[in-house]
């Protein structure tokens, strides 16, 4: 069992750089965001783990459906209709594969646990 908790600082020592945001379907709109991740499970189109993004603003077309929970920091997500929400520690969200959103980290970084499914 792997526990993801907002009550303990995330150990990011095993994170790997995921490359530029463009490699994950993103387009940088502001700043110089860096993306990191740790995969804890990957099988049959399902992936789970932890993701970290540093300060910046990215437009991204999600290559998978994702349920995520913010573990540290804050992120503002704006969908194609203009609906915007700032997620903080303990908040969760769901985004469908193919949905386009603006992902904006205003603080130093945001860390989330995720569960992705490629449909």
C-alpha positions, 0 to 999 in steps of 0.5 A: 500500500502507498499512502498519499497524505497532506499531513506529511511533506512529500519526499520528492527525492525519487522524482524525475524530470518529465521534460518540457511541458510540450512533451506532455501536450502543454504550451507554456503561456507564462514563466518557465515551469518544470514538471516532475513525477514519480510513477508508483503504478503503471499497467494496462493504460492506468497510471498512478503516482505523484506529480510536481510542477513549479511556478508558471502557466501552461495550456494543456490538452489532457492525454488521459482522464485524471483524478488528482488530489493536491498534496502541497501548494496551490494551482488554479485550473481554468477550463475551456468555458472559463470556469476557474477554481483554485485547488489547495491541499486536500482538494481533488478534481477530475479532468476528462481525456482531451479536455483543454485547461489552463494550469497556473501555479502562482507559488513556488510549486504544487504537488499532487497525487494522481490516478490516470486512465488512457481511454 
